[in-house]
Amino acid sequence: MNHWRQATSSKASVGLRRGRSWPRTTEHLFKMDRRADHGCLNPLFDGTADTHLIREQWDFLVRVAASLKNRTAPANVIVQRLANASSSDRLAGALTALGRVVKTIFILRYLSDSDLRHHVQLQLNRGEARHELAGRCLFFANRGEFRSGDAEEIMNKASCLSLLSNAVLVWNTLRIMEIVNQLRTAGHAIADQDLARVSPLMHGHVIPNGTYRFSDEEAPGRAYAAAS
């Protein structure tokens, strides 16, 4: 999961996954030492992370991390404080430098580690499948957009969407188990490692706006009387 979070926060890795050209003008990698020579990788670097500032502010960085982890300070308050900090703020500068270091290390790992790329792609595919189910299949009205500014209404819609998504997942899981058990009973060999690649997020069989049946045999008068 950490791999997935780092990948989704890095536009450069997204560009690499989607086959876009490297480097992108909005993305930069940073050296730890401006005098370091990285050979053929030199064109990837554009700038230097201030490691001296990170060392200087390390105790304060640890305090910020501890406050977030222990929830002694709300995250939005810390983010707002750092966002409103001046360019001369040492702590904000140290956080920026630390972020550049982490980002650079991760992107270089992504470039060199095929297993990491596989895990990142797997998690991204799962996330995209989840959004496909919830955002395009089930939430088909208003093109899947919340067009109300009312927080309570948005939460109600989000809760209903979550309920529907979970219902689809449960139904798919039960059906998959039923089919697998039938196949195994019939003598077919199904490996557990193959089942690990079967996703319950499939939704081609789901009709989001329902099925309506109209019977010509029932007289209109009887149908109206039953309804009333």
C-alpha positions as CSV (number, residue, x, y, z in Angstrom):
1,M,0.0,0.0,0.0
2,N,2.9,2.4,0.7
3,H,4.2,1.7,-2.8
4,W,0.8,2.7,-4.2
5,R,0.6,5.9,-2.2
6,Q,4.0,6.9,-3.2
7,A,3.3,6.2,-6.9
8,T,0.0,8.1,-7.0
9,S,1.7,11.1,-5.4
10,S,4.4,11.1,-8.0
11,K,3.4,12.4,-11.4
12,A,6.7,11.3,-12.8
13,S,6.0,7.6,-12.1
14,V,2.5,8.0,-13.6
15,G,4.1,9.4,-16.7
16,L,6.4,6.4,-16.9
17,R,3.6,3.9,-16.4
18,R,1.5,5.4,-19.1
19,G,4.4,5.4,-21.6
20,R,4.9,9.2,-21.6
21,S,8.2,10.7,-22.5
22,W,10.8,11.2,-19.8
23,P,11.5,13.7,-18.3
24,R,8.4,15.8,-18.0
25,T,8.9,19.5,-17.6
26,T,6.9,19.6,-14.3
27,E,8.9,16.9,-12.6
28,H,12.5,17.1,-11.2
29,L,14.8,14.8,-9.5
30,F,17.2,16.2,-6.9
31,K,20.8,15.4,-6.0
32,M,22.0,15.1,-2.5
33,D,25.3,16.7,-3.4
34,R,25.5,19.2,-6.2
35,R,29.0,18.1,-7.1
36,A,28.0,14.4,-7.4
37,D,28.4,12.8,-10.9
38,H,25.8,10.2,-11.7
39,G,26.9,9.5,-15.2
40,C,24.1,8.7,-17.7
41,L,21.5,9.7,-15.0
42,N,22.7,13.3,-14.9
43,P,20.0,14.5,-17.3
44,L,17.3,13.3,-14.9
45,F,18.5,15.6,-12.1
46,D,17.6,19.3,-12.0
47,G,18.4,20.8,-8.6
48,T,19.8,19.8,-5.2
49,A,17.9,18.9,-2.0
50,D,19.1,20.9,1.0
51,T,20.3,18.1,3.2
52,H,21.9,20.5,5.6
53,L,18.6,22.2,6.3
54,I,17.0,18.7,6.9
55,R,19.7,18.0,9.5
56,E,19.2,21.4,11.2
57,Q,15.4,21.0,11.5
58,W,15.4,17.2,12.1
59,D,14.1,17.5,15.7
60,F,11.2,19.7,14.6
61,L,10.4,17.3,11.7
62,V,10.2,14.4,14.1
63,R,7.9,16.5,16.3
64,V,5.6,17.2,13.4
65,A,5.6,13.5,12.5
66,A,4.9,12.4,16.1
67,S,2.0,14.9,16.3
68,L,0.4,13.5,13.2
69,K,0.9,9.9,14.2
70,N,-0.4,10.4,17.8
71,R,-3.1,12.8,16.6
72,T,-2.1,15.4,19.1
73,A,-2.5,18.1,16.4
74,P,-5.0,18.0,13.6
75,A,-3.4,17.4,10.2
76,N,-5.3,20.3,8.6
77,V,-4.0,22.7,11.1
78,I,-0.4,21.7,10.5
79,V,-0.9,21.8,6.7
80,Q,-2.5,25.2,6.8
81,R,0.3,26.5,9.0
82,L,3.0,25.2,6.6
83,A,1.0,26.4,3.6
84,N,0.8,29.9,5.0
85,A,4.5,30.0,6.0
86,S,6.8,32.5,4.4
87,S,9.6,31.4,2.0
88,S,12.1,32.0,4.8
89,D,10.4,29.5,7.2
90,R,13.1,27.0,8.1
91,L,10.7,24.1,9.0
92,A,8.7,24.5,5.8
93,G,11.9,24.5,3.8
94,A,13.1,21.4,5.5
95,L,9.9,19.6,4.8
96,T,10.1,20.6,1.2
97,A,13.7,19.3,1.0
98,L,12.8,16.0,2.7
99,G,10.0,15.5,0.3
100,R,12.4,16.0,-2.6
101,V,14.7,13.4,-1.2
102,V,11.9,10.8,-0.7
103,K,10.5,11.5,-4.1
104,T,13.9,11.2,-5.8
105,I,14.7,7.9,-4.0
106,F,11.3,6.4,-4.9
107,I,11.4,7.3,-8.6
108,L,14.9,5.9,-9.0
109,R,13.8,2.7,-7.2
110,Y,10.8,2.6,-9.6
111,L,13.1,2.9,-12.6
112,S,15.4,0.1,-11.5
113,D,13.1,-2.3,-9.7
114,S,10.8,-4.4,-11.9
115,D,9.1,-6.0,-8.8
116,L,8.2,-2.5,-7.4
117,R,6.8,-1.5,-10.8
118,H,4.7,-4.7,-10.8
119,H,3.3,-4.0,-7.3
120,V,2.6,-0.4,-8.1
121,Q,0.8,-1.3,-11.3
122,L,-1.2,-4.0,-9.5
123,Q,-2.4,-1.5,-6.9
124,L,-3.2,1.1,-9.5
125,N,-5.3,-1.3,-11.5
126,R,-7.3,-2.2,-8.4
127,G,-7.9,1.4,-7.6
128,E,-9.0,2.2,-11.2
129,A,-11.3,-0.8,-11.2
130,R,-12.9,0.4,-7.9
131,H,-13.4,3.9,-9.4
132,E,-14.8,2.3,-12.6
133,L,-17.4,0.4,-10.5
134,A,-18.4,3.2,-8.2
135,G,-18.0,6.3,-10.4
136,R,-19.1,5.1,-13.8
137,C,-21.3,2.1,-13.2
138,L,-23.3,2.7,-10.0
139,F,-23.1,6.5,-9.8
140,F,-24.4,7.1,-13.3
141,A,-26.5,10.1,-12.5
142,N,-25.0,13.6,-13.1
143,R,-22.0,11.8,-14.7
144,G,-20.8,10.7,-11.3
145,E,-20.4,14.2,-9.9
146,F,-21.6,15.7,-6.6
147,R,-23.4,18.8,-7.7
148,S,-24.5,19.9,-4.3
149,G,-22.4,21.9,-1.8
150,D,-24.3,20.6,1.2
151,A,-21.9,18.4,3.2
152,E,-24.7,16.3,4.7
153,E,-26.2,15.5,1.3
154,I,-22.8,14.6,-0.1
155,M,-22.1,12.3,2.9
156,N,-25.5,10.6,2.4
157,K,-24.8,10.0,-1.3
158,A,-21.3,8.8,-0.5
159,S,-22.7,6.4,2.1
160,C,-25.3,5.0,-0.3
161,L,-22.6,4.6,-3.0
162,S,-20.4,2.7,-0.5
163,L,-23.3,0.4,0.4
164,L,-24.1,-0.3,-3.2
165,S,-20.4,-1.0,-4.0
166,N,-20.1,-3.4,-1.1
167,A,-23.3,-5.2,-2.2
168,V,-21.8,-5.8,-5.6
169,L,-18.5,-7.0,-4.1
170,V,-20.3,-9.4,-1.7
171,W,-22.5,-10.8,-4.5
172,N,-19.5,-11.2,-6.9
173,T,-17.5,-12.9,-4.2
174,L,-20.2,-15.4,-3.3
175,R,-20.8,-16.2,-7.0
176,I,-17.1,-16.7,-7.6
177,M,-16.8,-19.0,-4.7
178,E,-19.9,-21.0,-5.9
179,I,-18.5,-21.4,-9.4
180,V,-15.0,-22.3,-8.1
181,N,-16.5,-25.0,-5.8
182,Q,-18.6,-26.4,-8.6
183,L,-15.5,-26.6,-10.9
184,R,-13.4,-28.2,-8.2
185,T,-16.2,-30.7,-7.4
186,A,-16.3,-31.6,-11.1
187,G,-12.6,-32.4,-11.0
188,H,-11.1,-29.2,-12.4
189,A,-7.8,-28.1,-10.8
190,I,-7.9,-24.4,-9.8
191,A,-4.8,-23.0,-8.1
192,D,-5.2,-20.5,-5.2
193,Q,-2.5,-18.3,-6.8
194,D,-4.8,-18.0,-9.9
195,L,-7.7,-17.1,-7.7
196,A,-5.7,-14.3,-6.2
197,R,-5.8,-12.6,-9.6
198,V,-9.6,-12.7,-9.9
199,S,-11.1,-9.4,-8.9
200,P,-14.6,-9.1,-7.4
201,L,-14.9,-5.6,-8.9
202,M,-16.3,-6.9,-12.2
203,H,-19.5,-5.1,-13.1
204,G,-20.4,-6.0,-16.7
205,H,-23.4,-8.0,-15.5
206,V,-24.7,-5.2,-13.2
207,I,-27.7,-3.2,-14.5
208,P,-27.4,0.0,-12.4
209,N,-30.7,1.5,-13.3
210,G,-32.7,-1.7,-12.6
211,T,-34.9,-4.0,-14.7
212,Y,-38.5,-3.1,-15.3
213,R,-41.1,-5.8,-16.3
214,F,-44.5,-5.0,-17.7
215,S,-47.0,-7.8,-18.0
216,D,-49.7,-7.5,-20.7
217,E,-51.8,-10.2,-18.9
218,E,-52.5,-7.9,-15.9
219,A,-55.4,-5.5,-16.5
220,P,-54.6,-1.8,-15.9
221,G,-57.5,-1.5,-13.4
222,R,-56.2,-4.4,-11.3
223,A,-52.7,-3.0,-11.3
224,Y,-54.0,0.4,-10.2
225,A,-56.1,-1.1,-7.4
226,A,-53.2,-3.1,-6.1
227,A,-50.9,-0.1,-6.1
228,S,-53.4,2.0,-4.2
